[in-house]
Amino acid sequence: MGNYLVTGGTGQIGAFLCEELVNAGHRVVCYDFKPNMDNVGRLANRLTVEAADVTDPTDLLHTIKENSVDHIIHLAALVLLDSIKHPARAYNVNIIGTNNVMEAARLLDVKKVVFASSVSVYGSLNPRRAGIADEDDIPNPPHDPYSTSKITNELMGKYYRESYGMDVTCMRITAAWGPGRYWGYTGQFNEFIRRAALGQDVPFPPDFSYRLEKLRWMYVKDVGYCFSFVSELPRRDYLYNLGVMSPFNHKDVIESLSEILSGRKFEVKELDAPTTVSSGVAGPNGLDVDCTKLHNQLGFRPRFGLKSALDDMVRFERGKAGIPPNA
Ligand SMILES: NC(=O)c1ccc[n+]([C@@H]2O[C@H](COP(=O)([O-])OP(=O)(O)OC[C@H]3O[C@@H](n4cnc5c(N)ncnc54)[C@H](O)[C@@H]3O)[C@@H](O)[C@H]2O)c1
């Protein structure tokens, strides 16, 4: 069994990843600047939560050494909207923090590092194949601190892998949707489903209402599972797009949610163009992302489809609010 360090481990993806890892019998240190115990409280006593900062290299080295860490999954970051609001902090956490992780892994001979990038690096790419971008397309990120820090990290990870022979894998995430984060860009989508599950009125977010969008977003429990799955593989390729095989859109979401919620109606105002913020994000802006490599080369199989995932989230949110699942 492995000794894992998960940075950003109490965040939306981190919490479900940690659950996956402890269920598989691994020892997990969850390394998070501002631990969100709402997300990992259910794992109490099954992992160690350390309130710590990836921008502090000494602390990182110490924690890795003390815990004989052999696997790092690096998720800590300021996400899109927070990065735009706090650019200096975003560059520091996202770039310097990632470099601290790479350096610590190099100096202490950590066996494997898997880290999170984002399809925001594609920006308004003109892909080589009509309408779909794969791992070999050369990203063209918008200039915001989030997307530029992610592209820097992708190049940085490749450097450490090629120059030092380290086993570093980059997962370029389409989006992880589901419980755990109800703010920020994709968080609006989660908040919509959470409130719908609790019977509240809530408009569908315009950021995800573009007529031609193609969402290959994966349910967050499957994203956690995916990081755990990839971390256990022997060294393979460097970079994988992480998303589902069948894209969906707002209409598919509303249709399935309505079936789950006994025919409840939701209003969506379909847009003829993506919103300003979505115009730079592959998926919501209509640019499709090829995720076949993850599924075909690595053999990853998500456990949820769109409808079963929506059903799971409705139950999860109702359970948390003390409402019976079929109310
Ligand atoms: N959720 C998505 O849809 C999505 C999409 C693409 C990429 N990603 C990437 O996946 C990773 C995880 O995303 P998430 O949605 O779980 O984010 P999140 O915001 O829910 O979690 C990030 C966690 O990192 C922690 N953190 C922030 N600064 C830190 C620091 N200096 N030191 C230690 N911890 C720190 C935060 O406290 C938070 O718990 C991020 O790198 C993100 O960019 C996520």
The ligand as a MOL file (V3000), in Angstrom:
LIG
                    3D

  0  0  0     0  0            999 V3000
M  V30 BEGIN CTAB
M  V30 COUNTS 44 48 0 0 0
M  V30 BEGIN ATOM
M  V30 1 N -13.1470 21.1560 -10.3970 0
M  V30 2 C -12.9640 21.3380 -11.7010 0
M  V30 3 O -13.9150 21.3810 -12.4700 0
M  V30 4 C -11.5640 21.4740 -12.2660 0
M  V30 5 C -11.4080 21.6290 -13.6550 0
M  V30 6 C -10.1290 21.7280 -14.1860 0
M  V30 7 C -9.0310 21.6580 -13.3380 0
M  V30 8 N -9.2110 21.5220 -12.0150 0 CHG=1
M  V30 9 C -8.0290 21.5010 -11.1450 0
M  V30 10 O -8.1300 20.4430 -10.2090 0
M  V30 11 C -7.5440 20.8340 -8.9720 0
M  V30 12 C -8.5450 20.6510 -7.8340 0
M  V30 13 O -9.6930 21.4240 -8.1490 0
M  V30 14 P -10.9310 21.5080 -7.1450 0
M  V30 15 O -12.1150 21.7790 -7.9880 0
M  V30 16 O -10.9470 20.3600 -6.2170 0 CHG=-1
M  V30 17 O -10.5830 22.8590 -6.3850 0
M  V30 18 P -10.9980 23.3530 -4.9360 0
M  V30 19 O -10.9120 24.8340 -4.9390 0
M  V30 20 O -12.2630 22.7180 -4.4910 0
M  V30 21 O -9.8110 22.7550 -4.0580 0
M  V30 22 C -8.5200 23.2900 -4.0860 0
M  V30 23 C -7.9590 23.1440 -2.6890 0
M  V30 24 O -6.6220 23.6640 -2.7110 0
M  V30 25 C -6.4060 24.2800 -1.4610 0
M  V30 26 N -5.3160 25.2560 -1.5710 0
M  V30 27 C -5.3590 26.4780 -2.1620 0
M  V30 28 N -4.1750 27.0940 -2.0070 0
M  V30 29 C -3.3640 26.2400 -1.3250 0
M  V30 30 C -2.0370 26.3070 -0.8680 0
M  V30 31 N -1.2880 27.3930 -1.0560 0
M  V30 32 N -1.5200 25.2310 -0.2220 0
M  V30 33 C -2.2680 24.1260 0.0000 0
M  V30 34 N -3.5600 24.0130 -0.3980 0
M  V30 35 C -4.1000 25.0600 -1.0510 0
M  V30 36 C -7.7420 24.9700 -1.1220 0
M  V30 37 O -7.8370 25.2110 0.2750 0
M  V30 38 C -8.7320 23.9330 -1.6320 0
M  V30 39 O -9.1650 23.0580 -0.5900 0
M  V30 40 C -7.0620 22.2720 -9.1610 0
M  V30 41 O -5.6970 22.2460 -9.5140 0
M  V30 42 C -7.8950 22.7670 -10.3280 0
M  V30 43 O -7.2470 23.7850 -11.0410 0
M  V30 44 C -10.4470 21.4280 -11.4490 0
M  V30 END ATOM
M  V30 BEGIN BOND
M  V30 1 1 1 2
M  V30 2 2 2 3
M  V30 3 1 2 4
M  V30 4 1 4 5
M  V30 5 2 4 44
M  V30 6 2 5 6
M  V30 7 1 6 7
M  V30 8 2 7 8
M  V30 9 1 8 9
M  V30 10 1 8 44
M  V30 11 1 9 10
M  V30 12 1 9 42
M  V30 13 1 10 11
M  V30 14 1 11 12
M  V30 15 1 11 40
M  V30 16 1 12 13
M  V30 17 1 13 14
M  V30 18 2 14 15
M  V30 19 1 14 16
M  V30 20 1 14 17
M  V30 21 1 17 18
M  V30 22 2 18 19
M  V30 23 1 18 20
M  V30 24 1 18 21
M  V30 25 1 21 22
M  V30 26 1 22 23
M  V30 27 1 23 24
M  V30 28 1 23 38
M  V30 29 1 24 25
M  V30 30 1 25 26
M  V30 31 1 25 36
M  V30 32 1 26 27
M  V30 33 1 26 35
M  V30 34 2 27 28
M  V30 35 1 28 29
M  V30 36 1 29 30
M  V30 37 2 29 35
M  V30 38 1 30 31
M  V30 39 2 30 32
M  V30 40 1 32 33
M  V30 41 2 33 34
M  V30 42 1 34 35
M  V30 43 1 36 37
M  V30 44 1 36 38
M  V30 45 1 38 39
M  V30 46 1 40 41
M  V30 47 1 40 42
M  V30 48 1 42 43
M  V30 END BOND
M  V30 END CTAB
M  END
